Amino acid sequence: MPTQLPPGYLYGDSLRSRKVESFELSDRAYSPNFRTPRHSHKRPLFCFDIQGEYTENYGSKTRECKAPGLLFHPAGELHAEQFHASGARSFIIEVEPCWLDWLREHPSIQDELVDSFGRELELLVRKLYQEFWQVDDDSHLVIEG
């Protein structure tokens, strides 16, 4: 029976995690050949692949994922990953469901997986990742913005 993971719970090793308003942010490392069981997440999330490669099964489909890449998983979507011999590292951005209203205003991102993304979104996620690692009085405001 597939597991639904509660907010803030993710597979892999946590290098760092932060909660900022309606976001749970986590930098995750996955050891070589690590497999996740078939699971879903209670909240929707973005997964930005920082390094490494893995194979993901979602629904009845399979995809090869490698860095840099960005995926969107709607809440409740069943999926499983098989990490390759090099392992991998991902930046996970879990969002509150109400945040999806913002996503719906952007036609390139819907309640389905996004296999590729434009330069603008890639730059935004990279900036978010840098701010995630920089803790100062204003970083939470920059992340939320």
MOQUIUR-V418385 format. One record per residue. N is the residue number from 1. RES is the residue in one small letter. PHI is phi as a letter, one per 30 degrees, with the letter a starting at -180 (* if undefined). Layout:
# MOQUIUR-V418385
n:N res:RES phi:PHI
n:N res:RES phi:PHI
This chain:
# MOQUIUR-V418385
n:1 res:m phi:*
n:2 res:p phi:d
n:3 res:t phi:c
n:4 res:q phi:c
n:5 res:l phi:d
n:6 res:p phi:d
n:7 res:p phi:e
n:8 res:g phi:i
n:9 res:y phi:c
n:10 res:l phi:b
n:11 res:y phi:d
n:12 res:g phi:j
n:13 res:d phi:c
n:14 res:s phi:d
n:15 res:l phi:d
n:16 res:r phi:a
n:17 res:s phi:b
n:18 res:r phi:b
n:19 res:k phi:c
n:20 res:v phi:b
n:21 res:e phi:h
n:22 res:s phi:c
n:23 res:f phi:b
n:24 res:e phi:c
n:25 res:l phi:c
n:26 res:s phi:a
n:27 res:d phi:c
n:28 res:r phi:c
n:29 res:a phi:c
n:30 res:y phi:b
n:31 res:s phi:d
n:32 res:p phi:e
n:33 res:n phi:i
n:34 res:f phi:d
n:35 res:r phi:b
n:36 res:t phi:c
n:37 res:p phi:d
n:38 res:r phi:d
n:39 res:h phi:a
n:40 res:s phi:b
n:41 res:h phi:c
n:42 res:k phi:d
n:43 res:r phi:c
n:44 res:p phi:d
n:45 res:l phi:b
n:46 res:f phi:c
n:47 res:c phi:b
n:48 res:f phi:c
n:49 res:d phi:d
n:50 res:i phi:d
n:51 res:q phi:a
n:52 res:g phi:j
n:53 res:e phi:b
n:54 res:y phi:a
n:55 res:t phi:c
n:56 res:e phi:b
n:57 res:n phi:c
n:58 res:y phi:b
n:59 res:g phi:h
n:60 res:s phi:c
n:61 res:k phi:c
n:62 res:t phi:b
n:63 res:r phi:b
n:64 res:e phi:c
n:65 res:c phi:c
n:66 res:k phi:a
n:67 res:a phi:d
n:68 res:p phi:d
n:69 res:g phi:a
n:70 res:l phi:b
n:71 res:l phi:b
n:72 res:f phi:b
n:73 res:h phi:c
n:74 res:p phi:d
n:75 res:a phi:e
n:76 res:g phi:i
n:77 res:e phi:d
n:78 res:l phi:d
n:79 res:h phi:a
n:80 res:a phi:b
n:81 res:e phi:b
n:82 res:q phi:b
n:83 res:f phi:d
n:84 res:h phi:d
n:85 res:a phi:e
n:86 res:s phi:d
n:87 res:g phi:i
n:88 res:a phi:a
n:89 res:r phi:b
n:90 res:s phi:b
n:91 res:f phi:c
n:92 res:i phi:c
n:93 res:i phi:b
n:94 res:e phi:d
n:95 res:v phi:b
n:96 res:e phi:d
n:97 res:p phi:e
n:98 res:c phi:d
n:99 res:w phi:d
n:100 res:l phi:d
n:101 res:d phi:e
n:102 res:w phi:d
n:103 res:l phi:d
n:104 res:r phi:d
n:105 res:e phi:d
n:106 res:h phi:c
n:107 res:p phi:d
n:108 res:s phi:d
n:109 res:i phi:b
n:110 res:q phi:b
n:111 res:d phi:d
n:112 res:e phi:a
n:113 res:l phi:d
n:114 res:v phi:c
n:115 res:d phi:d
n:116 res:s phi:b
n:117 res:f phi:b
n:118 res:g phi:d
n:119 res:r phi:e
n:120 res:e phi:d
n:121 res:l phi:d
n:122 res:e phi:e
n:123 res:l phi:d
n:124 res:l phi:d
n:125 res:v phi:d
n:126 res:r phi:d
n:127 res:k phi:d
n:128 res:l phi:e
n:129 res:y phi:d
n:130 res:q phi:d
n:131 res:e phi:d
n:132 res:f phi:e
n:133 res:w phi:d
n:134 res:q phi:c
n:135 res:v phi:c
n:136 res:d phi:b
n:137 res:d phi:d
n:138 res:d phi:c
n:139 res:s phi:d
n:140 res:h phi:d
n:141 res:l phi:d
n:142 res:v phi:d
n:143 res:i phi:d
n:144 res:e phi:d
n:145 res:g phi:d
